[in-house]
Amino acid sequence: MHELEWGSEHQAIFKWLEHPDHPSGLICARAGTGKTTTLVAAYRQLRNQGHSPLVLTFSNSGRDTFIKRCRSHYPELPPPQAYTFDGYALRVFSQYSGRSRLRPRRLRPDSLANLIDLAMNEAIDILNGSLSEDELRIPRDSQSLAVLHQFIDNAKVSLSFNYPPFSLWGELDEEEDEYDVDDALIHLGLSHQRYRLFKRYENARERLEFLAPGDAAFDLLREPEIISKDLKQLGIQWVLVDEFHDTKPVHEQILRHMQAAGIRMLAVGDDAQDIYEWRGLTAFSAFKAWEAQSAPFGLSRSFRFGRPLDQIATRLIKPLGSPIEVRSKASHYTRPKLRKVVLEADTTAILEDWQASGRNLGECAILVREADASKPIEDALFKAGISYRMEGSRPYFLRQAALLCQALGYLASSKPIVHDSSDVDAFLALIQSPAWEISEEQISNFQKELISVDYENKPLYRLDWLPDAYAILKGLIPAPMAHLAFVRIKTTPLPLCLEELVDQLNLKPLVALSAPTARAAKARLQLFKTLITELGKTGPDALAKDWFKRRQRYQQFNKQRVVVSSVQQAKGREWVHVILPQLSDWVLREGADSANERRHFYVAITRAQEYLTLLANAQSLAQSPWLEEIGIK
C-alpha cells in the first residue's frame, strides 16, 4: 500500500492522532486492508509529532512484520520499540524488578481467579476422564484446587524463563517453605505418571488462558506498579497494538494498567478473525471489551482480493453482528469456484492444470480445517509426485502420532533398521508415555545418550547406538510392562498386539491431550488411529520404508512447492490461488459452534488473491447451507 492510496477511512485515523478526543482508538480492519501498514503509518505520524510509541503485538511474526514494514516504508525512522506482550514483560522484569527470574506468588488478582478456577476444573475433568476405573478421581473442591494452583504458581517460576518445571524450587528465598510435591500428589491421589500427563496437558493447552507456559505477561499483571515505572522511565505516551483480535484477557488487562498510567492507545485488528478456540473458556473479545471506551474506526477496502469475494465475505460474517463490511477495488475480481468431486482430498488435477498453464505451484495453497486432517492431502500429492511444504506444522509422518507408530513398528520389527534422526525422535516420544513411570531425570539422561550437540550447539544423533538402547532402557521399565513394551528383547518374541500396546501404554490420551482444542484433539486422535491401522496392515518394515521415502522427498529443495496449511496457521498470509478441499470437515450450518466456523471460513476464503477453489462431494454439499446463503454455487 502506498501513501497515495490512503482513503477517507485512513485520513480519519490520522486526523484523530493529531487531536485525540478519546484515550484510545480502535480500528476494525477487514482482511487484506493493510492493518499493519496503517499502524506503521500511524507510528510515523506520532514520531513526527515528537512521540516514541511503544508497539505491542500478540506474536513474534507480528512483531517482526511491523519492524520490517517500518524499515521498508520509512527507512529514515529509528527502529521501533516493538515487543510481544511476553517479550515486553520479560524486558520489564529484567530492567526494573531487581531479579533475573520470577518467584512464586501466592495471591492472584480477584478479577482473574474465577477464570483460573474454570481452567483448572476443566483440566481436572479431562484428567479424571482418562483414569481407569480403579484409580482415585481428583475431587473438584476448593482444597484440591488450592493444591493444583500451587503447582502452577511454582511451575510459573521456571516456565516463564524456559526452565524445566520445579527446577528452581531449591533456590527460593530462605523464608519460603520448599513445597513437597510427593505429599501433594498423595493428597490428590495423583500418581507421578498422571501428574506428568496433566503437566503436558497444561503446557499444551493455550485455551487455559493464563496457565500457558512462558506467559510472563500473567506474572507482569501481578506487579502492575513496574508497568507505570517502565513507561515513565522510557517517556512513553502512546502505545500501538497490532493483531488486536488475538489479544488474550491477560494482555487486555495490561493495556488497562497502561491506560490508567495516562497512556494513549491505538489498536488495530479484525474481529472476524478471532478464531482461537481457547477463548471458548470465557465469553471474551478484546474488541467488545474496548468498544464503549474507544474512538471507533474502520478499514473496509481490501487490497488483496476482489469482487464478488468481498460480497461473499460480508454476507458470511454479517450474522456475527460486525458493522464493518468488506469492499475491494472495482477492477479486481476473485470469483470462488465450487467443484463437485468424489474424493475431496484429491487436489492433484487442479494443481496439474495450474502447472500446465505455466504458473508456479508456489502461488498455490491448500488449506485444511485442522492440521491433523492433512494426511489424505499429503498422500494424494505424494502419489502424484507433486512437491509440497507444510506451513506452521510438520508433515503428518513427522508429527507425534506418526513418531509413536514409528517407534512401535521399530519394536515389532525382527531386524530394525535405523534410517535417520526421526528414529531417535520416535523412540524418545514413545518412552515418555506416562504409563511407564520413568522419571523425568531418567528420560533426560537417556536423551543425552542418544542426542549430543556440536560446537555450534546443533544436535548430533547417535544413530549407531539406537539398537543397543533397548538393553539399557530395559532396566528402567517396570516389570509388568516389559513383556508388552520390549518384545524384541525376549528370546522368544511374543506376537505384537498393537491395540494392546496402545492401551497399556496409555497412548491415546497422550495424543489427544497434546492438542490445543477439543476439535483438534479429535482430529489428532483420528490420525493416530489411522496410522495404527496402516501399521497393522502393511507391517512395520513396509511402513518404515514408505515414510523414509516421504522424508527424503519432502526434504528435497524445490522452488515449485505447493503450501499445505491449517486455517489457523494461514492467518496473515495470502496466495494467488487458495484451494479448500475436504468441505465435509467443516460444519457449515447453524449450530452451537456456527459463529466459530464462520470466522474460520472467513479467514480461509480471504487468503485468496485471484482464485479460490472449493472441493465438495454430494454429501458435504447437502450439509452446507452456508454456501448458497453467501453466494457460492
DABELQUI-V247071 format. One record per helix or strand. SS is the DSSP state (alpha for helix, beta for strand). FROM is the first residue (numbers start at 0). LEN is the number of residues. If there is no record, write none. Layout:
{{SS:FROM:LEN} {SS:FROM:LEN}}
This chain:
{{alpha:2:3} {alpha:7:11} {beta:23:6} {alpha:34:14} {beta:53:4} {alpha:59:14} {beta:80:4} {alpha:84:12} {alpha:109:21} {alpha:141:18} {alpha:168:3} {alpha:180:8} {alpha:191:13} {alpha:205:6} {alpha:215:6} {alpha:224:10} {beta:237:4} {alpha:243:3} {alpha:248:12} {beta:263:6} {alpha:270:3} {alpha:276:5} {alpha:285:6} {beta:294:5} {beta:300:2} {beta:306:2} {alpha:308:10} {beta:326:2} {beta:332:8} {alpha:347:9} {alpha:360:3} {beta:363:5} {alpha:370:3} {alpha:374:10} {beta:387:4} {alpha:395:3} {alpha:399:13} {alpha:420:11} {alpha:433:3} {alpha:439:11} {beta:450:3} {beta:458:3} {alpha:462:14} {alpha:478:7} {alpha:497:7} {alpha:506:6} {alpha:517:21} {alpha:539:16} {beta:561:5} {alpha:567:3} {beta:574:6} {alpha:582:3} {alpha:593:12} {beta:607:9} {alpha:617:5} {alpha:624:6}}
